[in-house]
Amino acid sequence: MSRQQRCDLRNGLLFVSPWLIGLVAWELYPILASLYYSLCEYSVLTPAAWIGLDNYRDLFTDEVFWKALSNTGFYAAFALPLDLICGIALALLLNTKVRGMVFYRAIFFVPSLVPMIALAILWLWMFNAQYGVVNYALGAIGLPGPRWLVDPAWAKPALVLMSLWGIGRAVVVYLAGLQDVPVHLYESADLDGASWHHKIRHITLPMISPVIYFNLILGIIGVMQVFAVPYVMTGGGPARATLFYTMYLYDNAFTYLRMGYACAMAWMLFLLILGLTLIATKVSERHVYYAGK
Amino acid sequence: MIHAILIALSCVFLFPLLWMISTSLKPIDQVMKLPPEWIPRPILIRNYLDAVNYIPFFQYAKNTLAICILGIIGTLLSCSLVAYGFARIRWPGRDALFILSLSTMMIPFPVTMIPLYGVFRTLHWIGTNRPLWVPAFFGSAFNIFLLRQFFLTIPFDLSEAARIDGCSELRIFKDVIVPLARPALMVVALFHFIYAWNDFLGPLIYLTKQETFTLSLGLQFYQSQHGGTQWHMLMAASTLVVLPVLILFFFAQKTFIQGIALTGLKG
């Protein structure tokens, strides 16, 4: 190693040293400790006691765990595709040559900035079974309004509907992708007499597929960890209908002080997210098109 | 045709926010009136004063702002330094470490949550706001990534010239790179503010005393005690929580949109 190289190495390490310390203190150590605790009985108040795979075994027979998992699965199965389709549709609408695009984009983006606490309280009020404006609007067009958040059958659909209000962030990403699609592709399609849905199917969607993939991955990571909004709105009720995975994990950790069990849940969550991401990647490999490659 | 659809959808998207403001200005008996009315009669600005006094809004706002500001300072300092080390200096092992930093983004927070709680408990930081801003001084993978990508676009000739003039790396960082990277630093600061203003799980875990609560936690506390009745006050408080974010958006709309588009396309 020359003098210059040694100097560069020293400088490089000095510049990244804050992150190196952080990596050990807030990432590597907690990851290893969490793996260890997941094999222990641990309440934070007393030292961890090794119990092997018992926590993981208990998960499989824990009814509440399965309930929380299926709630999360339900939410993901409806919210992910719905947000994806509506997000793309909205972006396509906004990408047409309408006047005031900046204005519309702002309107659709702003709700995604609303802090979760305000979001939760606002929709709690709008979904109010008796005085809520949602049921009033349904009544006005002759539909009977369900009792939404206090009805176990309707609480999750209410949360799925709410998630649509926050798609603006994804729309901005789709729009950026749409604006990168070369115009000449559409022009040659026009010459060949392609219809609008042909153009969307064979030009637009393939060209923005990397962005769709990106939003899908972010979506998976997000829905698997929903916490704040249902925690504030329902606390997991009614009848555990909105007890989602991370909420049950939180309860185990900080309400029942079963921290080892909660760590086991956290690792299962990591494996779930990893698995879903890998499936999404495998599926998208056939469909995602990277223009640069 | 498209205009008609867009206008209809805009109304749907704007409705909740307008309804929040409308409810926040109504007397309570009008709030609970069927059919619902749009225009508050009379318009009660007093709801806001009541909400602010009853909820200790300013106390919570002060606590939240302190966490936001300290966090922004920490994030800007640490992430820009680290990103410089990853983008502008060539050293053995750099790229492997950078990939390691990216892969930590894959770990969901619940995995590290419990040992972190243990660490902060040993440090006697539980009940203080320190767990919510001290880690920002040690960089975060996402912001490091964002800044590194930006630093890479700055011509290397500039730092080469400064190096020949005998500038140290720290001088180049301070006098050449940081001034040119101002737009990217703005994005990072803005995103961190939104994140910290919005954060709920962190404060819920670490803050135990009511006088240290953030707005998110304080509002949840109030809602859980008076929920289902005091809608006018809850809507007033919610409006006040949304307001700073809206104001920021109107002044920095371009930074927001570019920042989000940037993260989406480079990711």
Interface residues (C-beta under 8 A of the other chain):
Chain A: Q5 D8 L9 N11 G12 L13 L14 F15 V16 P18 W19 L20 I21 G22 L23 A25 W26 E27 Y29 P30 I31 A33 S34 Y37 V44 L90 L93 L94 T96 V98 Y104 R105 A106 I107 F108 F109 V110 P111 L113 V114 P115 M116 I117 A118 I121 L122 W123 L124 W125 M126 Y131 V133 Y136 W165 G168 R169 V172 V173 L175 A176 G177 D180 V211 F214 N215 I221 M224 Q225 F227 A228 Y231 V232 T246 L249 Y250 A253 F254 M259 A262 C263 M265 A266 W267 L269 F270 I273 L274
Chain B: I2 H3 I5 L6 L9 S10 F13 L14 P16 L17 W19 M20 T23 V31 M32 L34 P35 P36 L77 S78 L81 V82 Y84 G85 F86 I89 R90 W91 P92 R94 L97 L100 S101 T104 M106 I107 P108 F109 P110 V111 T112 M113 I114 P115 L116 Y117 G118 V119 R121 P135 F137 F138 G139 I144 E169 F173 I194 W197 N198 F200 L201 L204 I205 L215 S216 L219 Q220 Q223 G227 W231 L234 M235 S238 T239 V241 V242 V245 L246 F249 Q253 F256 I257 I260 A261 T263 G264 L265 G267
